[in-house]
């Protein structure tokens, strides 16, 4: 089975419709199957405590994707022969996206938010779920929630939510662990920016889907973090993806197979969306932030 490649635009689009279309064209030109955006509102993504403690979070307002772009982005994506997807980060986003997306993508930080998972499942559209920072028990719970709510087309993505992800922490053998535990197809959401890691995920561990962060030119807001691919190296990777020999000798990325948070992810677990309201970080962490602000 050929792996499905998803180009994740994330917040590299500058809220510019023309640049968004350039991402779609680029994804098609380099051989991707889908392109994905993110739909969030800063006030409904981070709690007031988080935004007060870290005012820089408010600057990400400029990273938001205008809802008015959705019809044109979906149309342009389909014109280029790709599937259109978007990650909802607030509950109403699911309904706003429903007329336009071919599938939903739920981010690792929202994995524990049952209400979001249920609303995605109720649309009967396919769902892709990233599992960064999660334990196997947390993944199994999320899968149970989705399936109980009616999700029939589900793909899980093994993921390391370290930006960028160290090769030695990629733990690619967890792909098989998740597959055996859930019975669903499992892919790899890449933050390593390492072609050999992606080849290994596909040829050794059977990743059926690969998601990667794309930037056009190094000017995207997230490029400086070091987890985004540029078009040319990804085009080369996709063109060579049928060569299994390129994954040889990269057992260093296989890991133990246990689905546990890696060292580079541990600090971010506390900044996941709280299951009660979907805001980041967890309520316990918010209380800690308030105490620091009061000190």
C-alpha positions in Angstrom: 0.0 0.0 0.0 1.4 3.4 -1.0 1.7 5.8 2.0 -0.5 8.9 1.9 1.5 12.1 2.3 -0.1 15.1 4.0 1.5 18.5 3.7 0.8 20.4 6.9 0.8 24.2 6.3 0.3 24.9 10.1 0.9 28.6 10.7 3.2 29.3 7.8 0.6 30.9 5.6 0.8 34.5 6.9 -3.0 34.7 6.8 -2.6 35.4 3.1 -5.0 33.7 0.7 -2.5 33.9 -2.2 0.2 32.3 -0.1 -2.2 29.6 1.1 -2.9 28.7 -2.6 0.8 28.6 -3.2 1.1 25.9 -0.4 -1.6 23.9 -2.1 0.1 24.2 -5.5 3.4 23.3 -3.9 2.0 20.2 -2.2 0.5 19.0 -5.5 3.7 19.7 -7.4 6.0 17.7 -5.0 3.7 14.7 -5.0 1.5 14.9 -1.9 -1.9 13.4 -1.6 -3.5 16.0 0.8 -2.9 19.4 2.2 -3.9 20.4 5.7 -4.4 23.7 7.5 -5.4 24.6 11.1 -8.4 26.4 12.3 -8.0 28.0 15.8 -8.8 31.2 17.7 -6.2 32.1 20.2 -8.8 33.0 22.9 -10.3 29.5 22.4 -7.0 27.7 22.2 -5.1 29.0 25.3 -6.7 29.8 28.7 -6.6 33.3 30.1 -4.1 32.1 32.7 -1.7 30.9 29.9 -2.1 34.2 27.9 -1.5 36.3 31.0 1.5 34.3 32.1 3.0 34.3 28.5 1.8 37.4 26.6 3.7 36.2 23.5 0.9 33.7 23.0 -1.4 36.6 22.1 0.9 37.5 19.2 -0.2 34.3 17.5 -3.5 36.0 16.7 -1.7 36.8 13.4 -1.3 33.0 12.8 -5.0 32.4 12.6 -6.6 31.2 9.3 -9.5 33.3 8.3 -12.7 31.2 8.1 -13.6 33.1 4.9 -10.7 31.4 3.2 -12.2 27.9 3.6 -14.4 27.7 0.5 -11.7 28.9 -1.9 -9.0 26.7 -0.3 -11.1 23.6 -0.5 -12.0 24.3 -4.1 -8.4 25.0 -5.1 -7.2 21.9 -3.3 -9.7 19.7 -5.1 -8.9 21.4 -8.4 -5.3 20.3 -7.9 -6.4 16.7 -7.3 -5.6 16.7 -3.5 -7.7 16.1 -0.5 -8.4 19.0 1.8 -8.1 18.7 5.6 -8.0 21.0 8.6 -7.5 20.6 12.3 -10.3 22.0 14.5 -9.2 23.5 17.7 -12.6 24.6 19.1 -15.9 22.8 18.9 -17.7 25.2 16.5 -14.8 24.7 14.1 -16.0 21.2 13.3 -19.3 22.5 11.9 -17.5 25.4 10.1 -15.2 22.9 8.4 -17.7 20.2 7.6 -18.8 21.4 4.2 -15.2 21.7 3.0 -12.9 19.1 4.5 -12.4 15.5 3.2 -11.2 14.4 6.6 -10.6 15.9 10.1 -7.2 15.9 11.7 -7.1 16.0 15.5 -3.8 17.3 17.0 -1.9 15.5 19.8 -2.6 18.3 22.3 -6.4 17.7 21.9 -6.2 13.9 22.1 -7.8 13.9 25.6 -10.7 16.2 24.7 -13.6 13.7 24.3 -16.1 16.3 23.3 -14.0 17.3 20.3 -13.5 13.7 19.3 -17.2 12.9 19.5 -18.2 15.9 17.4 -15.7 14.9 14.7 -17.0 11.3 14.8 -20.7 12.4 14.5 -20.0 14.0 11.1 -19.2 10.5 9.7 -16.1 12.0 8.0 -12.8 10.2 8.2 -10.6 11.2 11.2 -6.9 11.3 11.6 -5.5 11.5 15.2 -2.0 12.3 16.2 -0.7 10.6 19.4 2.3 12.7 20.5 3.0 12.8 24.2 0.3 10.1 24.8 0.4 6.8 26.6 -1.1 3.7 25.1 -4.0 3.9 27.6 -4.7 7.5 26.5 -4.7 6.4 22.9 -7.0 3.5 23.5 -9.4 5.7 25.4 -9.5 8.2 22.5 -10.1 5.4 20.0 -13.0 4.0 22.1 -14.5 7.5 22.3 -14.3 7.9 18.5 -15.6 4.5 17.6 -18.5 4.6 20.1 -19.5 8.0 18.6 -19.6 6.4 15.1 -16.2 6.9 13.6 -15.6 4.2 11.1 -12.6 5.5 9.1 -9.8 6.3 11.6 -6.0 6.6 11.1 -3.7 7.1 14.0 -0.4 8.9 13.7 2.5 8.0 15.9 4.2 11.3 16.7 6.9 12.8 18.9 5.8 16.3 19.9 9.4 17.6 20.2 10.2 20.3 17.7 12.4 19.1 16.1 12.3 15.4 17.2 15.6 13.8 18.0 16.1 10.7 15.8 17.0 8.6 18.8 13.6 9.5 20.4 11.4 8.7 17.3 10.6 5.2 18.6 9.2 4.1 15.3 8.5 0.6 16.5 5.6 2.2 18.5 3.8 2.3 15.1 3.3 -1.5 15.4 2.5 -1.2 19.1 -0.4 1.2 18.4 -1.6 -0.9 15.4 -1.8 -4.1 17.4 -3.5 -2.4 20.4 -6.2 -0.5 18.4 -6.6 -2.5 15.2 -6.5 0.6 13.1 -4.0 1.9 10.5 -1.1 3.8 11.8 1.1 6.4 10.2 3.9 8.8 11.2 3.6 12.5 11.9 7.1 13.7 11.3 9.0 16.4 13.2 12.4 15.0 12.7 12.9 16.5 9.2 15.0 13.4 8.4 14.3 11.5 5.2 15.8 8.2 6.6 13.3 8.3 9.5 10.4 8.6 7.1 11.7 5.8 4.9 12.2 3.6 8.0 8.6 4.4 9.2 7.2 3.2 5.9 9.4 0.3 4.9 10.2 -1.2 8.3 7.1 -0.3 10.3 4.4 0.0 7.7 3.3 3.6 8.2 0.3 4.0 5.9 0.3 7.8 6.2 3.0 10.5 6.6 2.2 14.0 7.7 5.0 16.6 7.6 5.2 20.4 8.2 5.9 22.3 5.0 7.2 25.8 4.4 7.6 27.4 1.0 10.7 29.5 1.5 11.9 29.6 5.1 9.8 32.7 6.0 6.9 30.9 7.7 6.2 31.7 11.3 7.0 28.1 12.4 10.1 27.5 10.3 12.6 28.8 12.8 11.5 26.0 15.3 13.3 23.6 13.0 10.6 21.0 12.3 9.4 22.1 8.8 10.4 20.7 5.5 11.2 22.8 2.4 9.7 21.7 -0.9 12.8 20.4 -2.8 14.0 17.8 -0.2 10.5 16.6 0.3 10.0 16.2 -3.4 13.1 14.1 -3.6 12.0 12.0 -0.7 8.5 11.3 -2.2 10.1 10.5 -5.6 12.3 7.9 -3.9 9.8 6.5 -1.5 9.5 3.2 -3.3 13.1 2.4 -2.6 13.2 0.3 0.7 17.0 0.3 0.7 16.9 3.9 1.9 15.6 2.8 5.3 18.4 0.3 5.9 20.8 1.0 8.8 18.4 3.4 10.6 17.4 1.1 13.5 18.6 3.9 15.7 15.1 5.4 15.2 13.2 2.3 16.1 13.2 2.7 19.9 11.7 0.3 22.4 8.2 0.2 21.0 6.6 1.2 24.3 4.1 4.1 23.6 5.2 6.5 26.3 6.2 10.2 26.2 9.7 10.8 25.1 12.1 13.0 27.0 11.6 15.9 24.6 7.8 15.7 25.1 7.5 15.5 28.8 7.3 19.2 29.5 4.5 19.7 26.9 2.2 17.1 28.5 1.1 19.7 31.0 0.2 22.0 28.1 -2.3 19.7 26.5 -5.9 20.8 26.2 -7.9 20.1 29.3 -10.7 17.6 28.7 -13.2 19.8 30.6 -13.1 22.8 28.3 -10.6 22.2 25.5 -8.3 25.0 26.6 -4.6 24.7 27.0 -2.9 24.0 29.4 -4.4 21.5 31.8 -6.3 23.1 34.7 -3.7 21.9 37.2 -1.1 23.7 35.2 -3.2 26.8 35.1 -3.3 26.9 38.9 0.4 26.7 38.9 0.6 29.6 36.5 -1.7 31.7 38.7 0.5 30.9 41.7 3.6 32.1 39.9 1.8 35.3 38.8 0.8 36.0 42.4 4.2 35.3 43.8 
